[in-house]
Amino acid sequence: MLTSFAACDEVGDTNPGGTSTKDMSGDWYVQTLVNGTVVADYALISTYNTSANDGKEMWIDDKGHIWDFKVKSPVTLSALSFAGSNLASSVDGYDINVNITEGKITKNGTTSTGGHTVDAISFKATFSDDPDAGTVYEIKGYKRTGFFEDEH
């Protein structure tokens, strides 16, 4: 009976690293407010890297929960901020533009509904197809933790 053994040597760097917008990316539970009044309670949105991975923009995707938009927004990585005008939505069959102002990610900037310290997101948005033209929607919330008590 013959037995053979093989060993593998680690070759090179096996750490794939992260994307250019990793500090701004994630799933977020957000509320939507108009003039300080909640008009839509917690909904899940996502922010993530574009395929260019150049640190100049990221996707903001509401997954149909708020207004059905998915836009590439310019970012400033050093300030963890984002904003843009007339951003064309990439949702099929829903041709709108979105204006985003005052976008900000704040590390450990809020407390989740379950009491955990987590990253915060906030931005203001207007939508080209809004029947109440000019209404500014404030969207703010916290990074998804995965804890049961923080899920909505």
Buried (B, 14 or more C-beta within 10 A) or exposed (E): EEEEEEEEEEEEEEEEEEBBBEBBBBBBBBBBBEEEEEEBEBBBBBBBBBEEEEBBBBBBBBBEBBBBBBBBBBBBBEEBBBBBEEBBBEBEEEEBBBBBEEBBBEEEBBEBBEEBEBBBBBBBBBBBBBEEEEEBBBBBBBBBBEEEEBBE
